């Protein structure tokens, strides 16, 4: 059985993966758009911060704790 630490670690990884997947989709969309228009990509969106990852992990943990 998973311990509380295992669950929190798993949720932290899930949150990181979710946010980075969203970020990668945004970056790929910008690259595709720039490539199709034969233009230069402007500023890329900021990658997820540790605070954003932690906040999402806490939200996920709250959801898991609800009965």
N, CA, C and O atoms as CSV, one atom per row, in Angstrom:
chain,resi,resn,atom,element,x,y,z
A,1,UNK,N,N,0.843,-1.184,0.000
A,1,UNK,CA,C,0.000,0.000,0.000
A,1,UNK,C,C,0.885,1.243,0.000
A,1,UNK,O,O,1.933,1.277,0.646
A,2,UNK,N,N,0.457,2.235,-0.716
A,2,UNK,CA,C,1.225,3.469,-0.832
A,2,UNK,C,C,1.107,4.292,0.449
A,2,UNK,O,O,0.046,4.363,1.069
A,3,UNK,N,N,2.205,4.900,0.821
A,3,UNK,CA,C,2.208,5.783,1.988
A,3,UNK,C,C,1.741,7.170,1.572
A,3,UNK,O,O,1.592,7.455,0.384
A,4,UNK,N,N,1.514,8.024,2.551
A,4,UNK,CA,C,1.131,9.409,2.271
A,4,UNK,C,C,2.191,10.127,1.450
A,4,UNK,O,O,1.872,10.939,0.581
A,5,UNK,N,N,3.457,9.822,1.730
A,5,UNK,CA,C,4.549,10.440,0.969
A,5,UNK,C,C,4.518,9.985,-0.488
A,5,UNK,O,O,4.741,10.780,-1.401
A,6,UNK,N,N,4.238,8.695,-0.696
A,6,UNK,CA,C,4.161,8.172,-2.065
A,6,UNK,C,C,3.044,8.855,-2.848
A,6,UNK,O,O,3.212,9.208,-4.015
A,7,UNK,N,N,1.913,9.034,-2.193
A,7,UNK,CA,C,0.771,9.664,-2.859
A,7,UNK,C,C,1.082,11.118,-3.196
A,7,UNK,O,O,0.809,11.574,-4.307
A,8,UNK,N,N,1.646,11.839,-2.247
A,8,UNK,CA,C,1.979,13.251,-2.505
A,8,UNK,C,C,3.045,13.379,-3.592
A,8,UNK,O,O,2.976,14.277,-4.430
A,9,UNK,N,N,4.023,12.484,-3.577
A,9,UNK,CA,C,5.066,12.510,-4.601
A,9,UNK,C,C,4.463,12.230,-5.978
A,9,UNK,O,O,4.808,12.884,-6.963
A,10,UNK,N,N,3.570,11.263,-6.030
A,10,UNK,CA,C,2.904,10.926,-7.289
A,10,UNK,C,C,2.065,12.101,-7.790
A,10,UNK,O,O,2.073,12.411,-8.982
A,11,UNK,N,N,1.345,12.750,-6.883
A,11,UNK,CA,C,0.530,13.905,-7.275
A,11,UNK,C,C,1.402,15.066,-7.739
A,11,UNK,O,O,1.038,15.785,-8.669
A,12,UNK,N,N,2.545,15.250,-7.099
A,12,UNK,CA,C,3.465,16.302,-7.517
A,12,UNK,C,C,3.975,16.028,-8.935
A,12,UNK,O,O,4.034,16.937,-9.762
A,13,UNK,N,N,4.338,14.791,-9.209
A,13,UNK,CA,C,4.775,14.428,-10.561
A,13,UNK,C,C,3.647,14.576,-11.571
A,13,UNK,O,O,3.865,15.052,-12.685
A,14,UNK,N,N,2.444,14.169,-11.187
A,14,UNK,CA,C,1.298,14.320,-12.084
A,14,UNK,C,C,1.051,15.790,-12.408
A,14,UNK,O,O,0.807,16.142,-13.562
A,15,UNK,N,N,1.115,16.643,-11.396
A,15,UNK,CA,C,0.903,18.082,-11.600
A,15,UNK,C,C,1.975,18.651,-12.529
A,15,UNK,O,O,1.677,19.425,-13.438
A,16,UNK,N,N,3.228,18.255,-12.286
A,16,UNK,CA,C,4.323,18.730,-13.146
A,16,UNK,C,C,4.097,18.295,-14.589
A,16,UNK,O,O,4.226,19.093,-15.517
A,17,UNK,N,N,3.761,17.027,-14.765
A,17,UNK,CA,C,3.540,16.514,-16.119
A,17,UNK,C,C,2.361,17.192,-16.801
A,17,UNK,O,O,2.421,17.476,-17.998
A,18,UNK,N,N,1.295,17.453,-16.059
A,18,UNK,CA,C,0.125,18.116,-16.636
A,18,UNK,C,C,0.481,19.523,-17.114
A,18,UNK,O,O,0.127,19.920,-18.225
A,19,UNK,N,N,1.180,20.267,-16.270
A,19,UNK,CA,C,1.520,21.648,-16.619
A,19,UNK,C,C,2.535,21.712,-17.760
A,19,UNK,O,O,2.432,22.570,-18.636
A,20,UNK,N,N,3.515,20.807,-17.751
A,20,UNK,CA,C,4.498,20.820,-18.827
A,20,UNK,C,C,3.889,20.347,-20.149
A,20,UNK,O,O,4.290,20.808,-21.218
A,21,UNK,N,N,2.933,19.438,-20.078
A,21,UNK,CA,C,2.246,19.013,-21.303
A,21,UNK,C,C,1.467,20.172,-21.905
A,21,UNK,O,O,1.493,20.384,-23.118
A,22,UNK,N,N,0.777,20.920,-21.057
A,22,UNK,CA,C,0.046,22.107,-21.527
A,22,UNK,C,C,1.013,23.121,-22.135
A,22,UNK,O,O,0.744,23.682,-23.196
A,23,UNK,N,N,2.140,23.352,-21.457
A,23,UNK,CA,C,3.136,24.298,-21.945
A,23,UNK,C,C,3.706,23.845,-23.293
A,23,UNK,O,O,3.859,24.652,-24.210
A,24,UNK,N,N,4.018,22.550,-23.405
A,24,UNK,CA,C,4.534,22.022,-24.668
A,24,UNK,C,C,3.531,22.177,-25.798
A,24,UNK,O,O,3.916,22.476,-26.928
A,25,UNK,N,N,2.262,21.979,-25.514
A,25,UNK,CA,C,1.231,22.163,-26.541
A,25,UNK,C,C,1.186,23.614,-27.007
A,25,UNK,O,O,1.050,23.882,-28.201
A,26,UNK,N,N,1.300,24.548,-26.064
A,26,UNK,CA,C,1.299,25.968,-26.420
A,26,UNK,C,C,2.513,26.324,-27.282
A,26,UNK,O,O,2.390,27.038,-28.277
A,27,UNK,N,N,3.678,25.821,-26.889
A,27,UNK,CA,C,4.905,26.094,-27.642
A,27,UNK,C,C,4.821,25.479,-29.043
A,27,UNK,O,O,5.178,26.123,-30.029
A,28,UNK,N,N,4.351,24.242,-29.124
A,28,UNK,CA,C,4.221,23.588,-30.431
A,28,UNK,C,C,3.236,24.315,-31.329
A,28,UNK,O,O,3.451,24.407,-32.537
A,29,UNK,N,N,2.154,24.833,-30.753
A,29,UNK,CA,C,1.188,25.595,-31.538
A,29,UNK,C,C,1.828,26.870,-32.072
A,29,UNK,O,O,1.595,27.244,-33.222
A,30,UNK,N,N,2.625,27.534,-31.256
A,30,UNK,CA,C,3.320,28.748,-31.710
A,30,UNK,C,C,4.313,28.420,-32.822
A,30,UNK,O,O,4.415,29.149,-33.808
A,31,UNK,N,N,5.042,27.319,-32.657
A,31,UNK,CA,C,6.005,26.915,-33.684
A,31,UNK,C,C,5.306,26.566,-34.991
A,31,UNK,O,O,5.765,26.949,-36.067
A,32,UNK,N,N,4.204,25.844,-34.899
A,32,UNK,CA,C,3.452,25.469,-36.097
A,32,UNK,C,C,2.928,26.712,-36.803
A,32,UNK,O,O,3.020,26.833,-38.025
A,33,UNK,N,N,2.378,27.632,-36.020
A,33,UNK,CA,C,1.836,28.867,-36.588
A,33,UNK,C,C,2.938,29.686,-37.259
A,33,UNK,O,O,2.755,30.191,-38.367
A,34,UNK,N,N,4.077,29.813,-36.587
A,34,UNK,CA,C,5.192,30.579,-37.154
A,34,UNK,C,C,5.719,29.897,-38.407
A,34,UNK,O,O,6.059,30.567,-39.383
A,35,UNK,N,N,5.788,28.583,-38.389
A,35,UNK,CA,C,6.285,27.850,-39.541
A,35,UNK,C,C,5.340,27.981,-40.732
A,35,UNK,O,O,5.784,28.149,-41.868
A,36,UNK,N,N,4.041,27.904,-40.469
A,36,UNK,CA,C,3.071,27.992,-41.564
A,36,UNK,C,C,3.035,29.394,-42.165
A,36,UNK,O,O,2.741,29.559,-43.349
A,37,UNK,N,N,3.330,30.389,-41.360
A,37,UNK,CA,C,3.361,31.770,-41.857
A,37,UNK,C,C,4.766,32.187,-42.274
A,37,UNK,O,O,4.973,33.315,-42.721
A,38,UNK,N,N,5.724,31.290,-42.131
A,38,UNK,CA,C,7.131,31.551,-42.415
A,38,UNK,C,C,7.598,32.812,-41.702
A,38,UNK,O,O,8.205,33.706,-42.291
A,39,UNK,N,N,7.294,32.843,-40.422
A,39,UNK,CA,C,7.704,33.982,-39.603
A,39,UNK,C,C,8.509,33.475,-38.409
A,39,UNK,O,O,8.690,32.273,-38.216
A,40,UNK,N,N,8.975,34.413,-37.634
A,40,UNK,CA,C,9.775,34.091,-36.457
A,40,UNK,C,C,8.855,34.015,-35.245
A,40,UNK,O,O,7.922,34.806,-35.102
A,41,UNK,N,N,9.134,33.062,-34.387
A,41,UNK,CA,C,8.364,32.956,-33.149
A,41,UNK,C,C,8.713,34.132,-32.263
A,41,UNK,O,O,9.883,34.473,-32.087
A,42,UNK,N,N,7.685,34.745,-31.711
A,42,UNK,CA,C,7.919,35.833,-30.764
A,42,UNK,C,C,8.391,35.267,-29.444
A,42,UNK,O,O,9.204,34.344,-29.408
A,43,UNK,N,N,7.897,35.802,-28.400
A,43,UNK,CA,C,8.290,35.334,-27.069
A,43,UNK,C,C,7.506,34.064,-26.724
A,43,UNK,O,O,6.288,34.006,-26.893
A,44,UNK,N,N,8.215,33.070,-26.245
A,44,UNK,CA,C,7.570,31.834,-25.817
A,44,UNK,C,C,6.911,32.037,-24.457
A,44,UNK,O,O,7.362,32.862,-23.663
A,45,UNK,N,N,5.852,31.291,-24.190
A,45,UNK,CA,C,5.245,31.399,-22.857
A,45,UNK,C,C,6.213,30.893,-21.794
A,45,UNK,O,O,7.065,30.045,-22.061
A,46,UNK,N,N,6.072,31.416,-20.613
A,46,UNK,CA,C,6.938,30.993,-19.504
A,46,UNK,C,C,6.624,29.549,-19.143
A,46,UNK,O,O,5.466,29.132,-19.137
A,47,UNK,N,N,7.670,28.798,-18.843
A,47,UNK,CA,C,7.455,27.416,-18.426
A,47,UNK,C,C,6.865,27.412,-17.016
A,47,UNK,O,O,6.997,28.391,-16.282
A,48,UNK,N,N,6.218,26.314,-16.643
A,48,UNK,CA,C,5.599,26.260,-15.313
A,48,UNK,C,C,6.624,26.466,-14.194
A,48,UNK,O,O,7.750,25.973,-14.257
A,49,UNK,N,N,6.210,27.187,-13.199
A,49,UNK,CA,C,7.083,27.442,-12.052
A,49,UNK,C,C,6.832,26.397,-10.975
A,49,UNK,O,O,5.828,25.684,-10.999
A,50,UNK,N,N,7.750,26.321,-10.044
A,50,UNK,CA,C,7.588,25.396,-8.917
A,50,UNK,C,C,6.338,25.738,-8.118
A,50,UNK,O,O,5.646,24.842,-7.632
A,51,UNK,N,N,6.046,27.022,-7.979
A,51,UNK,CA,C,4.853,27.441,-7.233
A,51,UNK,C,C,3.576,26.983,-7.938
A,51,UNK,O,O,2.628,26.550,-7.283
A,52,UNK,N,N,3.546,27.076,-9.267
A,52,UNK,CA,C,2.370,26.624,-10.021
A,52,UNK,C,C,2.196,25.110,-9.903
A,52,UNK,O,O,1.081,24.612,-9.742
A,53,UNK,N,N,3.306,24.392,-9.984
A,53,UNK,CA,C,3.261,22.933,-9.860
A,53,UNK,C,C,2.761,22.547,-8.471
A,53,UNK,O,O,1.906,21.671,-8.335
A,54,UNK,N,N,3.294,23.199,-7.444
A,54,UNK,CA,C,2.880,22.909,-6.072
A,54,UNK,C,C,1.406,23.219,-5.871
A,54,UNK,O,O,0.693,22.447,-5.230
A,55,UNK,N,N,0.940,24.341,-6.409
A,55,UNK,CA,C,-0.466,24.721,-6.251
A,55,UNK,C,C,-1.389,23.686,-6.901
A,55,UNK,O,O,-2.408,23.314,-6.319
A,56,UNK,N,N,-1.041,23.225,-8.090
A,56,UNK,CA,C,-1.859,22.217,-8.756
A,56,UNK,C,C,-1.815,20.899,-7.982
A,56,UNK,O,O,-2.838,20.228,-7.845
A,57,UNK,N,N,-0.653,20.529,-7.481
A,57,UNK,CA,C,-0.535,19.296,-6.694
A,57,UNK,C,C,-1.397,19.383,-5.437
A,57,UNK,O,O,-2.024,18.399,-5.044
A,58,UNK,N,N,-1.429,20.542,-4.813
A,58,UNK,CA,C,-2.268,20.717,-3.626
A,58,UNK,C,C,-3.744,20.598,-3.981
A,58,UNK,O,O,-4.515,20.006,-3.227
A,59,UNK,N,N,-4.144,21.153,-5.120
A,59,UNK,CA,C,-5.532,21.017,-5.584
A,59,UNK,C,C,-5.874,19.550,-5.838
A,59,UNK,O,O,-6.948,19.082,-5.460
A,60,UNK,N,N,-4.968,18.838,-6.471
A,60,UNK,CA,C,-5.197,17.416,-6.735
A,60,UNK,C,C,-5.278,16.635,-5.426
A,60,UNK,O,O,-6.103,15.731,-5.287
A,61,UNK,N,N,-4.435,16.978,-4.482
A,61,UNK,CA,C,-4.428,16.290,-3.186
A,61,UNK,C,C,-5.739,16.530,-2.443
A,61,UNK,O,O,-6.289,15.618,-1.826
A,62,UNK,N,N,-6.238,17.777,-2.509
A,62,UNK,CA,C,-7.533,18.085,-1.889
A,62,UNK,C,C,-8.631,17.230,-2.484
A,62,UNK,O,O,-9.483,16.712,-1.762
A,63,UNK,N,N,-8.616,17.080,-3.796
A,63,UNK,CA,C,-9.622,16.272,-4.481
A,63,UNK,C,C,-9.550,14.820,-4.005
A,63,UNK,O,O,-10.580,14.194,-3.754
A,64,UNK,N,N,-8.350,14.296,-3.884
A,64,UNK,CA,C,-8.175,12.901,-3.460
A,64,UNK,C,C,-8.659,12.716,-2.024
A,64,UNK,O,O,-9.192,11.659,-1.689
A,65,UNK,N,N,-8.486,13.711,-1.184
A,65,UNK,CA,C,-8.851,13.597,0.227
A,65,UNK,C,C,-10.358,13.698,0.476
A,65,UNK,O,O,-10.837,13.281,1.530
A,66,UNK,N,N,-11.114,14.250,-0.491
A,66,UNK,CA,C,-12.568,14.358,-0.318
A,66,UNK,C,C,-13.210,12.986,-0.288
A,66,UNK,O,O,-12.757,12.051,-0.949
A,67,UNK,N,N,-14.265,12.886,0.487
A,67,UNK,CA,C,-15.000,11.606,0.563
A,67,UNK,C,C,-16.320,11.720,-0.135
A,67,UNK,O,O,-17.080,10.754,-0.180
